[in-house]
């Protein structure tokens, strides 16, 4: 399978010498934070998207046998200028027909406004969750296979109150993702009768979070909610709180859910809990098996990445075109009923049905259902940290 390692990042050729795809190839950008605060999550996300593209290519059923060629580029997750420049190279130097990505909400917003909309490029993000993206002016070009943080905030509040938590201290990474998620958690928690003792931002990339931890400790609370990133400031806040004894139980939203966090913190994280987008059932199990066969583990947002790439291909087949102006409107058609249900590993069958003039209801790895402006209704995997590892305890 193409480029499952960071070395394959082979991202984007810079300069006018880069060749555009030939008539047989359709290039798809894979724009993710291969460096930055979620870099431990992105290899599996890229692998998921590229597995779908390989499946489509191997089927020889896309528009008379066209091959999907993934082209990786680094969004950094947090640097909007760098992400926009990377996306611009994907479009102008590589000639991609669509972008699977970006990942984090701030860079996704920047790429959409600065590159995708001006150039008429479809973007399907597997993990940008800011509620602000629901109302953004996108010209019908933007979709996401992850649910909005408006829903995540409600889920977090429900879990916390069900566990008897009366007061929370809340800190968030100081960007679009963190602000939107923190607001959603605070509003929902207070609506359920809870108290937020402090709601304060933190910056990523600092070596010392003692000042931030001091403020959180002074405010107090039964649980510290850390709406940050597991490979950056969020981890620093958790480690600092544990080291000082300020808090010993943490609520972990999606940006904090990944194996690298308990591996870094150790057993002191046991007893903490949280939630991240995730699905259960036959489709999720099938995808996990496909991922293992392909040589990677289906971590957070890997299934959403597979689904994003699959929707791009199926929409192209539906429209009979690789031009965004033709296939953008077909994304919702292939994602929702009516039609033949399509799970992971069934992209060849989906392409055959569409090619014969039939309808498909793509459900994919995450039970896709796109609502409203083209975002996932979504389900969440509830987790706890036990014996230094993430354990799934339910779905919502």
Residue pairs with C-beta under 8 A, 6 or more apart in sequence:
1 47
1 50
1 51
1 54
1 294
1 295
2 8
2 50
2 53
2 54
2 69
2 70
3 9
3 10
3 46
3 50
3 70
3 72
4 43
4 46
4 47
4 50
4 294
4 295
4 296
5 43
6 34
6 43
8 72
9 34
9 72
9 73
9 74
10 71
10 72
11 71
11 72
11 73
11 74
11 86
11 89
12 18
12 71
12 72
12 73
12 86
12 89
12 90
12 93
12 94
13 89
13 93
13 94
14 89
14 93
15 93
16 93
18 93
18 94
20 27
20 94
20 95
21 27
21 69
21 94
21 95
24 65
24 66
24 67
25 66
25 67
25 68
25 69
26 62
26 66
26 67
26 68
26 69
26 97
26 316
26 322
27 68
27 69
27 70
27 71
27 94
27 95
27 96
27 97
28 49
28 53
28 68
28 69
28 70
28 71
28 96
28 97
28 98
28 99
28 100
28 309
28 312
29 70
29 71
29 72
29 73
29 87
29 90
29 91
29 94
29 96
29 98
29 99
29 100
29 101
30 46
30 49
30 50
30 70
30 71
30 72
30 73
30 99
30 100
30 101
31 72
31 73
31 74
31 75
31 83
31 86
31 87
31 90
31 99
31 100
31 101
31 102
31 103
31 111
32 42
32 45
32 46
32 72
32 74
32 75
32 101
32 102
32 103
33 39
33 42
33 74
33 75
33 76
33 77
33 78
33 102
33 103
33 104
33 107
34 42
34 43
34 46
34 72
34 74
34 75
35 74
35 76
36 75
36 76
36 77
36 78
36 79
36 229
36 231
36 232
37 77
37 78
37 173
37 204
37 228
37 229
37 230
37 231
37 232
37 233
37 234
37 255
38 77
38 103
38 104
38 229
38 230
38 231
38 255
38 258
39 77
39 231
40 230
40 231
40 258
40 259
40 260
41 230
41 258
41 299
41 300
41 301
42 103
43 296
44 291
44 296
44 297
44 298
44 299
44 300
44 301
44 302
45 103
45 126
45 127
45 299
45 301
45 302
45 304
45 305
46 70
46 72
46 305
47 291
47 294
47 295
47 296
47 302
48 126
48 291
48 296
48 298
48 301
48 302
48 303
48 304
48 305
48 306
48 309
48 365
49 70
49 100
49 126
49 305
49 306
49 308
49 309
50 70
50 309
51 290
51 291
51 294
51 306
52 305
52 306
52 307
52 309
52 310
52 313
52 347
53 68
53 69
53 70
53 309
53 313
54 68
55 310
55 345
55 347
55 348
56 62
56 68
56 310
56 313
56 347
56 348
56 351
57 67
57 68
58 348
59 347
59 348
59 351
61 317
61 348
61 351
61 352
61 355
62 68
62 313
62 316
62 317
62 351
63 316
63 317
63 320
63 321
63 322
66 322
68 309
68 313
70 100
71 90
71 94
71 96
73 86
73 87
73 89
73 90
74 82
74 83
74 86
75 82
75 83
75 86
75 87
75 101
75 102
75 103
75 104
75 107
75 108
75 111
76 82
76 83
76 107
77 103
77 104
77 107
77 229
78 104
78 106
78 107
78 175
78 204
79 107
80 106
80 107
80 109
80 110
80 111
81 110
83 102
83 107
83 110
83 111
84 107
84 110
84 111
84 114
84 115
87 99
87 102
87 111
87 114
87 115
87 116
88 114
88 115
90 96
90 99
91 115
91 119
91 121
96 121
97 121
97 122
97 312
97 316
97 322
97 323
97 324
98 121
98 122
98 123
98 124
98 312
98 324
99 111
99 116
99 121
99 122
99 123
99 124
100 124
100 126
100 305
100 308
100 309
100 312
101 108
101 111
101 123
101 124
101 125
101 126
101 308
102 108
102 111
102 123
102 125
102 128
103 125
103 126
103 127
103 128
103 301
104 127
104 128
104 175
104 177
105 128
105 129
105 130
105 132
105 133
105 175
105 176
105 177
105 180
106 130
106 175
106 176
106 177
108 123
108 125
108 128
108 130
108 133
109 128
109 130
109 132
109 133
109 136
109 176
111 123
112 123
112 136
112 138
112 141
112 142
113 136
115 121
116 122
116 123
116 138
116 141
116 142
117 137
117 138
117 139
117 141
120 139
120 141
120 324
120 325
121 141
121 324
122 141
122 142
122 143
122 312
122 315
122 324
122 327
122 328
122 331
123 141
123 142
123 143
124 142
124 143
124 144
124 145
124 308
124 309
124 311
124 312
124 331
125 142
125 143
125 144
125 145
125 146
125 308
126 144
126 145
126 146
126 301
126 304
126 305
126 307
126 308
127 144
127 146
127 254
127 277
127 301
127 304
127 305
128 144
128 146
128 177
129 144
129 146
129 147
129 148
129 149
129 152
129 177
129 180
129 181
129 254
129 277
130 148
130 149
130 176
130 177
130 180
130 181
131 148
131 149
131 150
131 180
131 184
132 176
132 180
133 142
133 144
133 148
133 375
134 148
134 150
134 372
134 373
134 375
135 373
136 142
138 373
140 328
140 329
140 374
141 324
141 328
142 373
142 374
143 308
143 311
143 331
143 332
143 370
143 374
143 375
144 308
144 374
144 375
144 376
145 304
145 305
145 307
145 308
145 311
145 364
145 366
145 368
145 370
145 376
146 277
146 301
146 304
146 375
146 376
146 378
147 277
147 375
147 376
147 377
147 378
147 379
147 380
148 375
148 378
149 177
149 180
149 181
149 184
150 184
151 378
151 380
152 181
152 184
152 185
152 253
152 254
152 275
152 277
152 380
153 181
153 183
153 184
153 185
153 186
153 187
153 188
154 184
154 188
155 275
155 380
155 396
156 184
156 185
156 188
156 189
156 225
156 251
156 253
156 274
156 275
157 185
157 188
157 189
157 191
157 192
157 194
158 188
158 192
158 396
159 251
159 273
159 274
159 275
159 382
160 168
160 189
160 194
160 223
160 225
160 251
161 189
161 192
161 193
161 194
163 273
165 194
165 222
165 223
166 194
166 195
166 222
167 194
167 195
167 196
167 197
167 220
167 221
167 222
168 189
168 194
168 195
168 196
168 197
168 221
168 222
168 223
168 224
168 225
168 251
169 196
169 197
169 198
169 216
169 219
169 220
169 221
169 223
169 224
169 225
169 247
170 182
170 185
170 186
170 196
170 198
170 199
170 200
170 224
170 225
170 227
171 182
171 198
171 199
171 200
171 201
171 202
171 212
171 216
171 224
171 225
171 226
171 227
171 228
171 237
172 178
172 179
172 181
172 182
172 199
172 200
172 201
172 202
172 226
172 227
172 228
173 201
173 202
173 203
173 204
173 227
173 228
173 229
173 232
173 233
173 234
173 255
174 201
174 202
174 203
174 204
177 227
177 255
178 201
178 227
178 228
178 255
179 201
181 227
181 253
181 255
182 199
182 227
185 225
185 227
185 253
186 196
186 199
189 196
190 196
197 219
197 220
197 221
198 215
198 216
198 219
198 221
200 212
200 215
200 216
202 209
202 212
202 228
202 233
202 236
202 237
203 233
204 228
204 229
204 232
204 233
205 232
205 233
206 233
206 236
208 236
208 240
209 233
209 236
209 237
209 239
209 240
210 240
210 244
212 237
212 240
213 237
213 240
213 241
213 244
213 246
214 244
214 246
216 224
216 237
216 241
216 246
216 247
217 241
217 244
217 246
217 247
221 247
222 249
223 247
223 249
223 250
223 251
224 237
224 238
224 241
224 246
224 247
224 249
224 250
224 251
225 250
225 251
225 253
226 234
226 237
226 238
226 250
226 251
226 252
226 253
226 256
227 234
227 253
227 255
227 256
228 234
228 235
228 237
228 255
228 256
229 235
229 255
229 256
230 255
230 256
230 257
230 258
230 260
230 261
231 258
231 260
234 255
234 256
234 261
235 261
235 264
235 265
238 250
238 256
238 261
238 265
238 269
239 264
239 265
240 246
241 247
241 250
242 248
242 265
242 268
242 269
248 268
248 271
249 271
249 272
249 273
250 256
250 269
250 272
250 274
251 272
251 273
251 274
252 261
252 272
252 273
252 274
252 383
252 385
253 274
253 275
253 276
254 274
254 275
254 276
254 277
254 300
256 274
257 274
257 275
257 276
257 300
257 383
257 390
258 299
258 300
258 390
259 299
259 389
259 390
261 269
262 269
262 385
262 388
262 389
262 390
263 388
266 388
267 387
267 388
269 385
269 388
270 385
270 386
270 387
270 388
271 384
271 385
272 384
272 385
273 382
273 383
273 384
273 385
273 393
274 382
274 383
275 380
275 381
275 382
275 383
275 396
276 300
276 380
276 381
276 383
277 300
277 301
277 304
277 366
277 376
277 378
277 379
277 380
277 381
278 284
278 300
278 303
278 366
278 379
278 380
278 381
278 392
278 395
279 303
279 365
279 366
279 367
279 379
279 381
279 395
280 379
280 381
280 395
281 367
282 343
283 343
283 344
283 363
283 364
283 365
283 366
283 367
284 303
284 365
284 366
284 367
286 343
286 344
286 345
286 365
287 298
287 302
287 303
287 306
287 344
287 345
287 364
287 365
288 298
290 344
290 345
291 297
291 298
291 302
292 298
296 302
298 365
302 365
303 344
303 364
303 365
303 366
304 365
304 366
304 376
306 344
306 364
306 365
307 362
307 364
307 365
307 366
307 368
310 347
310 350
310 362
310 364
311 331
311 334
311 335
311 362
311 364
311 368
312 327
312 331
313 347
313 351
314 330
314 334
314 342
314 347
314 350
314 351
314 354
314 360
314 362
315 327
315 328
315 330
315 331
315 333
315 334
316 322
316 327
316 330
317 334
317 350
317 351
317 354
317 355
318 327
318 330
318 333
318 334
318 354
319 326
319 327
319 329
319 330
320 326
321 327
331 370
331 374
332 370
332 374
333 359
334 350
334 354
334 360
334 362
335 361
335 362
335 368
335 369
335 370
336 361
336 369
336 370
337 361
338 359
338 361
339 353
339 358
339 359
339 360
339 361
339 362
340 349
340 350
340 353
340 358
340 359
340 360
340 361
341 360
341 361
341 363
342 349
342 350
342 360
342 361
342 362
342 363
342 364
343 363
343 364
343 365
344 364
344 365
350 360
350 362
353 359
353 360
354 360
362 368
363 369
366 376
366 378
366 379
367 379
368 376
369 376
369 377
370 376
370 377
371 377
379 395
379 396
380 395
380 396
381 392
381 394
381 395
382 392
382 393
382 394
382 395
382 396
383 390
383 391
383 392
383 393
384 390
384 391
384 393
385 391
